[in-house]
Every structure is written in C-alpha cells, then in structure tokens.
Amino acid sequence: MFAKKTHVLLAALVLAAVTAAAGCAGERRLVEVGAWGGQTPPAPGNASGDADRRPAAGSPGPSPSGPAGLPGATRPGTRPPVVDHGPRTGDRVALTFDADMTDAMLYQLRSGRARSYANLRIIELLEREQVPATFFLTGKWVERYPEVTRRLAGNPRFELANHSYGHLAFTADCYGLPRIPSAEMTRDVARTFTLIEPYGGRQTRYFRFPGLCHDGAALAALTSLGTTVVDGDVVSGDPFATAWRPIVRAVLDQARPGSVIVLHVTEANAPMTDEALPHILAGLAERGLRPAPLSEVLRTGDDRPETG
C-alpha cells in the first residue's frame, strides 16, 4: 500500500543468511518492518482487516484522566483504539523510532556478529538539532541498553512508548515471527510498561504491535492496560536498506500533516537510517512539515487521536 515493498526481496535474503549463521532454523524476523520472509509487508494494522482497527461500538476514546494522565491512556476495561495518524491539518508529523530486540538479535550481539542495535548517531542528531521524537521500546532492548534508555528519558523532546517485551507475534500469521501464547499477551505488554516506567521522562501509554500485526483477540488482550495502539501511515523501509536515498523518498513521498513516520534505531539491521535522517528532516522542512512528539500529532480538539 505504501512504500513497504522497498527492499523486501533483499531483506528476505539477508534474513535467511543471518538465520543460517545463527544456526537457528526457527529464528524470528529481526525487525518488524523490512524482513518479511519473502512476503509482502502488511498495511499498517491490516493483519485482520479494518474491522479490528477501531474501538468497539460505544467504547470511549483515550482520556487525559487515564493512568497518571499519560498520553494514549484509555479507560481500562475498554478495547484499545488503533490509530495510524493524527488530524490532517496544521504542519506537524511524528518521527517514531522502533527499538526492536529479539533473542536472535541478542545472540548476534553475544557472538560478535552484530556490533550494536542502538544507533547513537540517530540520537545525537536529534539531540543536536533539538528534534522531537517518540521511541517504541521493546523490553529486551531496554534491558540490553539501560544507559541509552536513560539518555532518551532524560531528553524532554523524546517520548517513550511500548513495542512489546521480546518482539513476538500477536497473531497466527505474522510474517515468520514466532507467536506469543495468547495467555501471555497481556503480561508481555504490561511487563514492558513496567520496565520503561522507572526511567521517567515523557512516558506514554502508546503501544505498537510487532509486525504491526493484530486482530480482535490481540486487541482484547490489552483491554485491562488502558493503552492506545499506534501503527503509522508512513513506513520508511529502512531495515536492511543498502542506500539512504530510497528511505528518504519513501518518507517524503508519503508524509503529510498528521503523519506518523516509522523508522528504526536498531543500527545493525537498519544501518542507513542515520544517513537518511538529515535528508528526511531537510525534506520535511521544505514541505512545511515539522516533527513533533507523537502525543501532540495525535491530539485533536477533544484530546482524542483519530482512528484509521
């Protein structure tokens, strides 16, 4: 639908090579966008169709009176809304960076096959240019990089969000990702919120599913957590990219007011993102678009994010 098909074949070949090297026949996909085992990535949140993208009839939207009044907080006991973007007015867009971490990625680090899954050049550029961004963190990434997490939390322009604990699939067919048992879904997401919370900073109740894959059962598993599911309408295709220009084109061709842009801070399997980022920022400025925290981009007049 968007630019998600960029580098899919290359990504599949790279993933196959990594799997063989790791000796893990069942190794999961290393990032949630870009390495899809030869299959076409989904449109944001499209794992089970549009019927699962919106709150159940009569469900309240996010409320500022949710857990600690955090952005994205919803009333516990209600099905979480799923959002792609904010209002199509104004000039704000959200830069979001996923920080994936799987057991396979940890193996790559331990074996020396990967140097780092924390791209400090991205963080340094955002800091230097004072650019707001939102980071979707997996729990295992937080555990592996506590100092980097502390650095992100210490920046008042950065928001912290949840990307699951170990990047397992929440649906039966999610492009080769091993599936988390249904009974563990709630605990997985809750555990990650608990891991992130002590770091302070700009906490949120936003959650992004691994692979952007979710269905009714996955959404139902989150009803007690008071969260909002965020997919995104601009997927950069940065994982496993071998050049920065296609990443820039993918973002700038799709970005418009209210867009939620999906990028990655996982250096070893998104090695060109830091080179693409300066050009993305320049291109957004030329188009009259400015990055803002996700909470500001999703906010509407009644403090509810738009769905779909």
Disulfide bonds with the S-S distance in Angstrom:
Cys174-Cys213 2.28
